[in-house]
Amino acid sequence: MRNPHQIKSFPHRLAPTLILALSLVCFPLTALAADATQPPSGAETVTARTVTVTETQQAVGTIRPRTETRIEAQITARILEMRVRPGSRVKKGDVLVVLDTRELESRRQQSQQAIASANAATQQARQAKTAAQAAFTRIEAQYKRIRALYETNAVAKSEMDQAEAAYAQAEAALKQATEGVSGAMASEARSRNMLEEAGIALDYGVIRALDDGEVVRREAEPGDLAFPGKALLVLQTGGSLRLDAQVREGLIRQVRTGTRLTVMISAIGDTPLEGVVEEVVPAADPLSRTFEVRIGLPADTGAYATIYPGMFGRAFIPVGERSTVLIPARAVTRVGQLETVRMQNGGAVTTTYIKTGPRHDDEVEVLSGLNGGETLLLERTNVQ
């Protein structure tokens, strides 16, 4: 059986190796390395500075057009042509979609024929009214003459009764003829309205762009049935974009309409954009506990021509300030996961382990290892 005391005994030649290994494992990152050297001639130096930076938290979202137009048909018809595709730029008045309007053309011809028939009926009704008016005038005069004679007992009562009956019949015929003219005119007006509606419907058969823009989505193809309520195309108009970000409920008090926020879009690199909060939806999503905040992006598309709807973006919401140490990124040397800087201390240069944080343009934050005010060396051979 092995002697348990043998576990505690080590050969003397292994002791230095064990001590070195333990020191490498337990060595604090903020400690100074022991190999002090002289500063190289002509080396550029910089001072680590302590500054106050704004503490922010991120809200992620999606890039969307600020103005998005859904193109729909006003009539029900088959699609003959789709003249644009996603990415096509259109001008106001350009033809986007052509519909099959043969049925509408047939209706318009029927309306024209109905107008012609109604016009002829109106002319006949007016002629009938003219004849009825003449007959009524003649019978009315005869009736007045006979009534005058009857009052002087010059004619019998039976003749008076016949005159009254003829007068009433002529009056009814005139009224009927007048109503016939009114009905014919109303029928003609209805036919003209039908013709106008058919013309408007035919105009709807060609869908044009209402403003300059760019086609974002195409949601129909030739042969599909178009009808009111079904989107055929989606156009981005106005040329500007926005970020629809989801802001958690704990940060919504920091966001108000008009607030300026920094926006980063990963697809275009580290270039920050300045956005302005345009809308805050006043209701939280009960599932995610977030508010939708719409942040307008700069209208100048020249510098940001590679931004497209649907891209991922982040908005940085300020929540406070804190003090930190900033140094140039050039001063940091990285080997694997280790970060070091060369610090000039008097006439010697020592290597110090640090831990960096967020980057601010050409500078980085130092989370540990420096207190500010140290003199650091900038070397061109540093690995960034």
C-alpha beads as a LAMMPS data file, in Angstrom:
LAMMPS data file: protein, C-alpha beads

384 atoms
383 bonds

1 atom types
1 bond types

-500.0 500.0 xlo xhi
-500.0 500.0 ylo yhi
-500.0 500.0 zlo zhi

Masses

1 110.0

Atoms # bond

1 1 1 0.000 0.000 0.000
2 1 1 1.213 3.502 -0.924
3 1 1 2.290 5.618 1.977
4 1 1 -0.123 8.610 2.192
5 1 1 2.760 10.829 3.286
6 1 1 4.352 10.312 -0.105
7 1 1 1.668 12.517 -1.703
8 1 1 3.116 15.597 0.002
9 1 1 6.694 15.000 -1.140
10 1 1 7.896 16.474 -4.453
11 1 1 11.290 16.360 -6.091
12 1 1 13.098 19.623 -5.497
13 1 1 13.615 20.135 -9.215
14 1 1 9.831 20.439 -9.839
15 1 1 9.240 23.205 -7.311
16 1 1 10.278 26.172 -9.516
17 1 1 8.112 24.902 -12.374
18 1 1 5.063 24.544 -10.116
19 1 1 5.533 27.974 -8.632
20 1 1 5.789 29.551 -12.107
21 1 1 2.594 27.817 -13.300
22 1 1 0.643 28.958 -10.239
23 1 1 1.862 32.509 -10.677
24 1 1 0.697 32.588 -14.314
25 1 1 -2.774 31.344 -13.346
26 1 1 -3.259 33.685 -10.413
27 1 1 -1.476 36.738 -11.849
28 1 1 -3.896 39.717 -11.814
29 1 1 -4.505 41.389 -15.181
30 1 1 -3.875 44.807 -13.715
31 1 1 -0.403 43.986 -12.445
32 1 1 2.714 45.441 -14.014
33 1 1 5.008 43.088 -15.870
34 1 1 8.443 42.788 -14.357
35 1 1 10.467 43.386 -17.547
36 1 1 11.132 47.134 -17.449
37 1 1 12.943 48.542 -20.488
38 1 1 14.090 51.889 -21.688
39 1 1 11.657 53.867 -23.891
40 1 1 12.492 53.575 -27.600
41 1 1 13.856 56.673 -29.235
42 1 1 11.294 58.788 -31.108
43 1 1 8.350 56.914 -29.596
44 1 1 5.063 58.839 -29.550
45 1 1 3.386 59.131 -26.182
46 1 1 -0.132 59.921 -25.052
47 1 1 -1.775 60.477 -21.685
48 1 1 -4.678 58.334 -20.536
49 1 1 -7.505 60.765 -19.826
50 1 1 -10.463 60.517 -17.510
51 1 1 -13.730 61.681 -19.066
52 1 1 -17.432 61.520 -18.381
53 1 1 -19.393 59.492 -20.917
54 1 1 -23.098 58.944 -21.381
55 1 1 -24.351 55.536 -20.315
56 1 1 -26.732 54.065 -22.906
57 1 1 -28.881 51.005 -23.388
58 1 1 -29.828 49.483 -26.713
59 1 1 -33.203 49.066 -28.359
60 1 1 -33.216 46.864 -31.451
61 1 1 -35.488 47.278 -34.419
62 1 1 -36.006 47.122 -38.178
63 1 1 -35.463 49.700 -40.909
64 1 1 -38.700 50.623 -42.670
65 1 1 -39.780 53.267 -45.191
66 1 1 -41.066 56.418 -43.575
67 1 1 -43.878 56.519 -46.150
68 1 1 -45.098 53.216 -47.582
69 1 1 -47.892 53.030 -50.164
70 1 1 -49.944 49.916 -50.876
71 1 1 -51.075 49.823 -54.498
72 1 1 -54.496 48.187 -54.832
73 1 1 -57.012 47.827 -57.639
74 1 1 -60.282 49.800 -57.555
75 1 1 -62.076 47.210 -59.678
76 1 1 -62.183 43.445 -59.984
77 1 1 -60.314 42.266 -63.069
78 1 1 -57.518 39.995 -64.269
79 1 1 -53.981 41.367 -64.343
80 1 1 -52.590 41.645 -67.874
81 1 1 -49.240 43.326 -67.156
82 1 1 -47.030 44.068 -64.163
83 1 1 -44.586 46.647 -65.486
84 1 1 -42.351 47.023 -62.423
85 1 1 -40.369 44.797 -60.090
86 1 1 -38.841 45.254 -56.617
87 1 1 -36.133 47.882 -56.832
88 1 1 -37.704 49.693 -59.794
89 1 1 -37.747 53.471 -59.393
90 1 1 -40.912 55.120 -60.677
91 1 1 -42.016 58.660 -61.397
92 1 1 -45.418 60.166 -60.746
93 1 1 -47.786 59.022 -63.511
94 1 1 -45.782 55.959 -64.585
95 1 1 -47.887 52.901 -65.463
96 1 1 -47.490 50.191 -62.836
97 1 1 -50.223 47.638 -63.581
98 1 1 -52.524 47.022 -66.573
99 1 1 -55.805 45.168 -65.963
100 1 1 -58.114 43.325 -68.370
101 1 1 -60.952 45.812 -69.070
102 1 1 -62.760 44.086 -71.938
103 1 1 -65.852 43.519 -69.800
104 1 1 -65.824 47.168 -68.750
105 1 1 -65.487 48.245 -72.370
106 1 1 -68.550 46.131 -73.188
107 1 1 -70.462 47.808 -70.359
108 1 1 -69.529 51.209 -71.699
109 1 1 -70.827 50.319 -75.143
110 1 1 -74.049 49.058 -73.583
111 1 1 -74.339 52.336 -71.688
112 1 1 -73.890 54.293 -74.902
113 1 1 -76.644 52.246 -76.556
114 1 1 -78.866 52.754 -73.517
115 1 1 -78.329 56.503 -73.778
116 1 1 -79.338 56.443 -77.441
117 1 1 -82.496 54.442 -76.632
118 1 1 -83.325 56.714 -73.690
119 1 1 -82.825 59.782 -75.865
120 1 1 -85.233 58.420 -78.468
121 1 1 -87.763 57.608 -75.752
122 1 1 -87.456 61.134 -74.396
123 1 1 -88.140 62.602 -77.830
124 1 1 -91.223 60.394 -78.224
125 1 1 -92.435 61.343 -74.756
126 1 1 -92.031 65.029 -75.549
127 1 1 -93.973 64.615 -78.811
128 1 1 -96.718 62.773 -76.926
129 1 1 -96.801 65.577 -74.391
130 1 1 -97.073 68.165 -77.156
131 1 1 -100.018 66.313 -78.689
132 1 1 -101.659 65.889 -75.277
133 1 1 -101.146 69.574 -74.543
134 1 1 -102.820 70.552 -77.833
135 1 1 -105.740 68.214 -77.211
136 1 1 -106.139 69.500 -73.679
137 1 1 -106.107 73.119 -74.869
138 1 1 -108.806 72.395 -77.441
139 1 1 -110.997 70.394 -75.055
140 1 1 -110.522 72.973 -72.280
141 1 1 -111.781 75.759 -74.560
142 1 1 -114.801 73.677 -75.581
143 1 1 -115.508 72.831 -71.948
144 1 1 -115.451 76.512 -70.945
145 1 1 -117.827 77.415 -73.794
146 1 1 -120.311 74.681 -72.907
147 1 1 -120.172 75.571 -69.217
148 1 1 -120.993 79.186 -70.067
149 1 1 -123.953 78.070 -72.162
150 1 1 -125.084 75.670 -69.441
151 1 1 -125.160 78.525 -66.934
152 1 1 -127.639 80.337 -69.199
153 1 1 -129.669 77.131 -69.693
154 1 1 -128.721 77.084 -73.401
155 1 1 -127.522 73.468 -73.341
156 1 1 -128.763 70.360 -71.621
157 1 1 -127.107 68.892 -68.551
158 1 1 -126.119 65.740 -70.451
159 1 1 -124.064 67.800 -72.888
160 1 1 -122.414 69.512 -69.935
161 1 1 -121.593 66.149 -68.382
162 1 1 -119.995 64.966 -71.632
163 1 1 -117.848 68.142 -71.784
164 1 1 -116.687 67.656 -68.204
165 1 1 -115.749 64.017 -68.869
166 1 1 -113.794 64.964 -72.004
167 1 1 -112.010 67.718 -70.078
168 1 1 -111.023 65.341 -67.246
169 1 1 -109.793 62.746 -69.746
170 1 1 -107.679 65.326 -71.593
171 1 1 -106.246 66.590 -68.331
172 1 1 -105.272 63.038 -67.259
173 1 1 -103.691 62.370 -70.661
174 1 1 -101.629 65.554 -70.379
175 1 1 -100.491 64.591 -66.894
176 1 1 -99.565 61.108 -68.100
177 1 1 -97.595 62.536 -71.027
178 1 1 -95.767 64.917 -68.682
179 1 1 -94.845 62.037 -66.383
180 1 1 -93.714 60.077 -69.450
181 1 1 -91.307 62.876 -70.358
182 1 1 -89.950 62.976 -66.794
183 1 1 -89.476 59.196 -66.755
184 1 1 -87.733 59.206 -70.118
185 1 1 -85.422 62.012 -69.014
186 1 1 -84.628 60.134 -65.764
187 1 1 -83.838 56.969 -67.743
188 1 1 -81.564 58.985 -70.013
189 1 1 -79.791 60.479 -66.961
190 1 1 -79.288 56.998 -65.474
191 1 1 -77.800 55.799 -68.740
192 1 1 -75.429 58.774 -68.802
193 1 1 -74.364 58.009 -65.199
194 1 1 -73.743 54.393 -66.188
195 1 1 -71.600 55.602 -69.081
196 1 1 -69.630 57.877 -66.748
197 1 1 -69.131 55.053 -64.250
198 1 1 -67.972 52.747 -67.044
199 1 1 -65.473 55.414 -68.141
200 1 1 -64.153 55.801 -64.592
201 1 1 -63.880 52.033 -64.225
202 1 1 -61.934 51.892 -67.486
203 1 1 -59.543 54.503 -66.117
204 1 1 -59.000 52.227 -63.102
205 1 1 -57.880 49.537 -65.525
206 1 1 -54.496 51.265 -65.782
207 1 1 -52.878 51.810 -62.368
208 1 1 -50.340 54.637 -62.247
209 1 1 -47.891 55.848 -59.614
210 1 1 -49.301 58.702 -57.522
211 1 1 -45.833 59.946 -56.533
212 1 1 -42.135 59.335 -57.120
213 1 1 -40.843 56.291 -55.281
214 1 1 -39.264 52.854 -55.345
215 1 1 -40.968 49.465 -55.530
216 1 1 -40.349 47.544 -52.304
217 1 1 -42.490 44.442 -52.864
218 1 1 -44.456 42.908 -55.725
219 1 1 -47.331 40.824 -54.415
220 1 1 -49.137 39.800 -57.611
221 1 1 -48.306 38.425 -61.051
222 1 1 -49.962 38.572 -64.505
223 1 1 -53.003 36.305 -64.577
224 1 1 -53.875 36.893 -60.927
225 1 1 -57.267 38.343 -60.051
226 1 1 -57.060 41.887 -58.740
227 1 1 -59.818 43.210 -56.505
228 1 1 -60.250 46.037 -53.979
229 1 1 -58.391 45.297 -50.756
230 1 1 -55.706 43.086 -52.314
231 1 1 -52.233 44.692 -52.442
232 1 1 -50.535 44.419 -55.817
233 1 1 -47.393 46.462 -55.071
234 1 1 -45.797 48.198 -52.123
235 1 1 -44.003 51.456 -52.893
236 1 1 -41.606 53.437 -50.745
237 1 1 -42.230 57.115 -51.384
238 1 1 -40.505 60.185 -50.023
239 1 1 -37.009 58.636 -50.162
240 1 1 -36.435 58.593 -46.389
241 1 1 -36.303 55.738 -43.888
242 1 1 -36.966 55.182 -40.204
243 1 1 -36.060 52.682 -37.503
244 1 1 -38.992 50.972 -35.811
245 1 1 -37.385 50.019 -32.487
246 1 1 -38.801 48.016 -29.605
247 1 1 -38.078 49.865 -26.347
248 1 1 -38.609 47.971 -23.099
249 1 1 -41.054 49.498 -20.670
250 1 1 -38.358 50.443 -18.157
251 1 1 -36.797 52.873 -20.666
252 1 1 -39.875 54.429 -22.211
253 1 1 -39.688 57.468 -19.898
254 1 1 -36.358 58.351 -21.492
255 1 1 -37.908 58.504 -24.981
256 1 1 -40.111 61.365 -26.096
257 1 1 -41.142 62.760 -29.463
258 1 1 -38.315 64.959 -30.718
259 1 1 -35.593 63.150 -28.721
260 1 1 -32.365 62.721 -30.687
261 1 1 -30.846 59.245 -30.490
262 1 1 -27.760 57.602 -31.952
263 1 1 -28.620 54.818 -34.405
264 1 1 -26.242 52.099 -35.599
265 1 1 -26.932 49.837 -38.578
266 1 1 -24.595 46.864 -38.622
267 1 1 -24.847 46.393 -42.387
268 1 1 -23.137 49.732 -43.099
269 1 1 -20.411 49.362 -40.471
270 1 1 -19.660 51.479 -37.422
271 1 1 -20.936 54.761 -38.877
272 1 1 -23.348 56.280 -36.328
273 1 1 -26.489 58.056 -37.540
274 1 1 -28.460 60.682 -35.675
275 1 1 -32.160 59.855 -35.572
276 1 1 -35.106 61.819 -34.224
277 1 1 -38.011 60.144 -32.435
278 1 1 -41.099 60.839 -34.543
279 1 1 -43.705 58.615 -32.921
280 1 1 -44.123 56.643 -29.714
281 1 1 -46.968 54.131 -29.823
282 1 1 -48.767 54.728 -26.493
283 1 1 -49.396 51.048 -25.738
284 1 1 -47.040 48.250 -24.744
285 1 1 -47.036 44.805 -26.291
286 1 1 -48.375 42.569 -23.501
287 1 1 -46.152 39.670 -24.613
288 1 1 -42.772 41.398 -24.984
289 1 1 -43.459 44.331 -22.615
290 1 1 -42.013 46.742 -25.162
291 1 1 -43.177 49.949 -26.827
292 1 1 -42.779 50.611 -30.549
293 1 1 -40.771 53.783 -31.150
294 1 1 -40.386 55.166 -34.678
295 1 1 -37.110 57.004 -35.210
296 1 1 -36.654 59.044 -38.381
297 1 1 -33.267 58.720 -40.094
298 1 1 -31.468 61.472 -42.038
299 1 1 -33.058 62.263 -45.384
300 1 1 -29.635 62.580 -47.046
301 1 1 -29.387 59.244 -48.857
302 1 1 -26.098 60.104 -50.549
303 1 1 -23.980 58.944 -47.609
304 1 1 -26.279 56.075 -46.661
305 1 1 -27.309 54.730 -50.078
306 1 1 -26.761 51.147 -48.910
307 1 1 -29.496 51.267 -46.276
308 1 1 -32.568 49.281 -47.286
309 1 1 -35.892 48.463 -45.608
310 1 1 -35.756 45.307 -43.514
311 1 1 -32.205 45.834 -42.215
312 1 1 -31.386 45.388 -38.536
313 1 1 -30.700 48.518 -36.504
314 1 1 -30.017 49.581 -32.940
315 1 1 -30.956 52.760 -31.113
316 1 1 -28.927 53.887 -28.102
317 1 1 -31.004 55.423 -25.325
318 1 1 -29.133 57.559 -22.751
319 1 1 -29.801 56.489 -19.165
320 1 1 -27.100 58.397 -17.210
321 1 1 -23.430 59.385 -17.059
322 1 1 -20.313 57.714 -15.684
323 1 1 -16.588 58.395 -15.429
324 1 1 -14.182 56.297 -17.477
325 1 1 -10.610 56.254 -18.784
326 1 1 -10.089 56.702 -22.525
327 1 1 -6.928 55.854 -24.437
328 1 1 -6.178 55.645 -28.169
329 1 1 -6.895 52.260 -29.679
330 1 1 -3.374 52.335 -31.131
331 1 1 -1.945 52.084 -27.625
332 1 1 -3.472 48.642 -27.037
333 1 1 -1.641 45.471 -27.974
334 1 1 -3.720 42.299 -28.182
335 1 1 -2.281 38.795 -28.061
336 1 1 -5.067 36.247 -27.969
337 1 1 -7.399 37.312 -25.159
338 1 1 -4.773 39.433 -23.407
339 1 1 -4.653 43.217 -23.791
340 1 1 -1.636 45.253 -22.756
341 1 1 -0.309 48.791 -22.953
342 1 1 3.261 50.050 -22.606
343 1 1 3.423 52.655 -19.860
344 1 1 6.288 55.076 -19.376
345 1 1 7.145 55.393 -15.691
346 1 1 10.023 57.760 -15.164
347 1 1 12.838 56.606 -17.404
348 1 1 11.572 53.049 -17.789
349 1 1 8.791 51.425 -19.805
350 1 1 6.670 48.700 -18.278
351 1 1 3.945 46.537 -19.782
352 1 1 0.571 46.693 -18.049
353 1 1 -2.338 44.321 -18.483
354 1 1 -5.688 46.069 -19.033
355 1 1 -9.277 45.254 -19.936
356 1 1 -10.999 47.413 -22.545
357 1 1 -14.647 48.192 -23.093
358 1 1 -16.694 50.064 -25.695
359 1 1 -14.969 51.945 -28.465
360 1 1 -15.507 55.658 -29.127
361 1 1 -14.227 56.520 -32.609
362 1 1 -10.417 56.103 -32.343
363 1 1 -10.431 55.620 -28.579
364 1 1 -11.412 52.779 -26.266
365 1 1 -12.584 52.682 -22.699
366 1 1 -10.331 51.059 -20.105
367 1 1 -12.414 49.103 -17.626
368 1 1 -9.480 48.061 -15.448
369 1 1 -5.724 48.482 -15.310
370 1 1 -5.447 52.288 -15.573
371 1 1 -6.652 55.125 -13.375
372 1 1 -6.100 58.007 -15.790
373 1 1 -3.113 60.297 -16.151
374 1 1 -0.635 57.548 -17.108
375 1 1 1.763 58.150 -20.003
376 1 1 1.439 55.483 -22.679
377 1 1 3.546 54.689 -25.724
378 1 1 2.064 54.516 -29.197
379 1 1 3.926 52.095 -31.420
380 1 1 3.168 51.435 -35.049
381 1 1 3.791 47.754 -34.563
382 1 1 0.897 47.409 -32.069
383 1 1 -1.722 44.847 -33.063
384 1 1 -5.150 46.449 -32.799

Bonds

1 1 1 2
2 1 2 3
3 1 3 4
4 1 4 5
5 1 5 6
6 1 6 7
7 1 7 8
8 1 8 9
9 1 9 10
10 1 10 11
11 1 11 12
12 1 12 13
13 1 13 14
14 1 14 15
15 1 15 16
16 1 16 17
17 1 17 18
18 1 18 19
19 1 19 20
20 1 20 21
21 1 21 22
22 1 22 23
23 1 23 24
24 1 24 25
25 1 25 26
26 1 26 27
27 1 27 28
28 1 28 29
29 1 29 30
30 1 30 31
31 1 31 32
32 1 32 33
33 1 33 34
34 1 34 35
35 1 35 36
36 1 36 37
37 1 37 38
38 1 38 39
39 1 39 40
40 1 40 41
41 1 41 42
42 1 42 43
43 1 43 44
44 1 44 45
45 1 45 46
46 1 46 47
47 1 47 48
48 1 48 49
49 1 49 50
50 1 50 51
51 1 51 52
52 1 52 53
53 1 53 54
54 1 54 55
55 1 55 56
56 1 56 57
57 1 57 58
58 1 58 59
59 1 59 60
60 1 60 61
61 1 61 62
62 1 62 63
63 1 63 64
64 1 64 65
65 1 65 66
66 1 66 67
67 1 67 68
68 1 68 69
69 1 69 70
70 1 70 71
71 1 71 72
72 1 72 73
73 1 73 74
74 1 74 75
75 1 75 76
76 1 76 77
77 1 77 78
78 1 78 79
79 1 79 80
80 1 80 81
81 1 81 82
82 1 82 83
83 1 83 84
84 1 84 85
85 1 85 86
86 1 86 87
87 1 87 88
88 1 88 89
89 1 89 90
90 1 90 91
91 1 91 92
92 1 92 93
93 1 93 94
94 1 94 95
95 1 95 96
96 1 96 97
97 1 97 98
98 1 98 99
99 1 99 100
100 1 100 101
101 1 101 102
102 1 102 103
103 1 103 104
104 1 104 105
105 1 105 106
106 1 106 107
107 1 107 108
108 1 108 109
109 1 109 110
110 1 110 111
111 1 111 112
112 1 112 113
113 1 113 114
114 1 114 115
115 1 115 116
116 1 116 117
117 1 117 118
118 1 118 119
119 1 119 120
120 1 120 121
121 1 121 122
122 1 122 123
123 1 123 124
124 1 124 125
125 1 125 126
126 1 126 127
127 1 127 128
128 1 128 129
129 1 129 130
130 1 130 131
131 1 131 132
132 1 132 133
133 1 133 134
134 1 134 135
135 1 135 136
136 1 136 137
137 1 137 138
138 1 138 139
139 1 139 140
140 1 140 141
141 1 141 142
142 1 142 143
143 1 143 144
144 1 144 145
145 1 145 146
146 1 146 147
147 1 147 148
148 1 148 149
149 1 149 150
150 1 150 151
151 1 151 152
152 1 152 153
153 1 153 154
154 1 154 155
155 1 155 156
156 1 156 157
157 1 157 158
158 1 158 159
159 1 159 160
160 1 160 161
161 1 161 162
162 1 162 163
163 1 163 164
164 1 164 165
165 1 165 166
166 1 166 167
167 1 167 168
168 1 168 169
169 1 169 170
170 1 170 171
171 1 171 172
172 1 172 173
173 1 173 174
174 1 174 175
175 1 175 176
176 1 176 177
177 1 177 178
178 1 178 179
179 1 179 180
180 1 180 181
181 1 181 182
182 1 182 183
183 1 183 184
184 1 184 185
185 1 185 186
186 1 186 187
187 1 187 188
188 1 188 189
189 1 189 190
190 1 190 191
191 1 191 192
192 1 192 193
193 1 193 194
194 1 194 195
195 1 195 196
196 1 196 197
197 1 197 198
198 1 198 199
199 1 199 200
200 1 200 201
201 1 201 202
202 1 202 203
203 1 203 204
204 1 204 205
205 1 205 206
206 1 206 207
207 1 207 208
208 1 208 209
209 1 209 210
210 1 210 211
211 1 211 212
212 1 212 213
213 1 213 214
214 1 214 215
215 1 215 216
216 1 216 217
217 1 217 218
218 1 218 219
219 1 219 220
220 1 220 221
221 1 221 222
222 1 222 223
223 1 223 224
224 1 224 225
225 1 225 226
226 1 226 227
227 1 227 228
228 1 228 229
229 1 229 230
230 1 230 231
231 1 231 232
232 1 232 233
233 1 233 234
234 1 234 235
235 1 235 236
236 1 236 237
237 1 237 238
238 1 238 239
239 1 239 240
240 1 240 241
241 1 241 242
242 1 242 243
243 1 243 244
244 1 244 245
245 1 245 246
246 1 246 247
247 1 247 248
248 1 248 249
249 1 249 250
250 1 250 251
251 1 251 252
252 1 252 253
253 1 253 254
254 1 254 255
255 1 255 256
256 1 256 257
257 1 257 258
258 1 258 259
259 1 259 260
260 1 260 261
261 1 261 262
262 1 262 263
263 1 263 264
264 1 264 265
265 1 265 266
266 1 266 267
267 1 267 268
268 1 268 269
269 1 269 270
270 1 270 271
271 1 271 272
272 1 272 273
273 1 273 274
274 1 274 275
275 1 275 276
276 1 276 277
277 1 277 278
278 1 278 279
279 1 279 280
280 1 280 281
281 1 281 282
282 1 282 283
283 1 283 284
284 1 284 285
285 1 285 286
286 1 286 287
287 1 287 288
288 1 288 289
289 1 289 290
290 1 290 291
291 1 291 292
292 1 292 293
293 1 293 294
294 1 294 295
295 1 295 296
296 1 296 297
297 1 297 298
298 1 298 299
299 1 299 300
300 1 300 301
301 1 301 302
302 1 302 303
303 1 303 304
304 1 304 305
305 1 305 306
306 1 306 307
307 1 307 308
308 1 308 309
309 1 309 310
310 1 310 311
311 1 311 312
312 1 312 313
313 1 313 314
314 1 314 315
315 1 315 316
316 1 316 317
317 1 317 318
318 1 318 319
319 1 319 320
320 1 320 321
321 1 321 322
322 1 322 323
323 1 323 324
324 1 324 325
325 1 325 326
326 1 326 327
327 1 327 328
328 1 328 329
329 1 329 330
330 1 330 331
331 1 331 332
332 1 332 333
333 1 333 334
334 1 334 335
335 1 335 336
336 1 336 337
337 1 337 338
338 1 338 339
339 1 339 340
340 1 340 341
341 1 341 342
342 1 342 343
343 1 343 344
344 1 344 345
345 1 345 346
346 1 346 347
347 1 347 348
348 1 348 349
349 1 349 350
350 1 350 351
351 1 351 352
352 1 352 353
353 1 353 354
354 1 354 355
355 1 355 356
356 1 356 357
357 1 357 358
358 1 358 359
359 1 359 360
360 1 360 361
361 1 361 362
362 1 362 363
363 1 363 364
364 1 364 365
365 1 365 366
366 1 366 367
367 1 367 368
368 1 368 369
369 1 369 370
370 1 370 371
371 1 371 372
372 1 372 373
373 1 373 374
374 1 374 375
375 1 375 376
376 1 376 377
377 1 377 378
378 1 378 379
379 1 379 380
380 1 380 381
381 1 381 382
382 1 382 383
383 1 383 384
